[in-house]
Amino acid sequence: MRVVIDTIVGYVFHKAEFFIPTEAVAAVSADPKDDRFLEAAIAGDADLIVSGDRHLLDLRSFRGTPIVTARDLLNRLQDKSSD
């Protein structure tokens, strides 16, 4: 299992783009530190926000960008591969 995780993390890191947020948001009142992930998603024009953080997941989406768990992401990828 560790090899699979290392492979996935390596792939994501290789494909990742890094952005410096240019807009401040205040959307997660329960944990304002989580806003930085939303700011990064805005700056990077993200298609999805993948998180295990309950405060972010409770939002379900932010400005039209779905917020999903890693399991949800894997399910979406699996569904696309079966099409």
ABEGO torsion letter per residue (X at the ends): XAAAAAAAAAAAAAABBBBBBABBBBABAABAAAAAAAAAAAAAGBABBBBABAAAAAAGBBGGBBBBBAAAAAAAAAAAAAX
